[in-house]
Amino acid sequence: MLLTDVVAASAAVAATRSRTAKAAAIAGLLRQASPEEVPPVTAWLAGELRQGRLGVGWRTLTAVLPPGPDVSPGVDTSPAPPPDPGLSAGPGTSPA
């Protein structure tokens, strides 16, 4: 599954007020997803990042690169969450 599929389903959900149409768009997307893709797709549709904070600030975004080739990365290429939530906790860390 490509990220463009997730974006298209999200746009379809945002574009309608019909609960039936929203459910159909999400169900159709999840039917296309492999079992390994369901957790990240579900998190993205819910607006959550599996890996927590990205660490990308406004300064980074000001240096936008020119568009690359017309390729959408697959869902399976997304970064996995940390293996242990305790890795991002402790003195000196900020909450996500």
Secondary structure, DSSP 8 states (H G I E B T S, - for coil): -BHHHHHHHHHHHHT---HHHHHHHHHHHHHHS-TTTHHHHHHHHTT--TT------HHHHHS------S---BGGGS----S-GGGG-STT----
